[in-house]
């Protein structure tokens, strides 16, 4: 499994390597946010890479997520979302 930090986001779906994965939010903390635990649909071998895709919705209250406008990116065509949070592997 994998635990991600979140704050004020809605998660609709998670996939790992194209397969649906189970996910659940932990207990909300006042300033740390809410942990999102993703359970992988299949066990991974040591060193195996996984592509985790998360369908979510954010809001202005989601302080850990920030956007670059297309003009702020090197290609100047698409916006860019990035996170200030840390990933924690279990």
Buried (B, 14 or more C-beta within 10 A) or exposed (E): EBBBBBBBBEBEEBBBBEEEBEBEEEEEEEEEBBBBBBEBBEEEEEEEEEEBEBEBEBEEEBEBBEEEEEEEEEEEEEEEEEBEBEEEEE
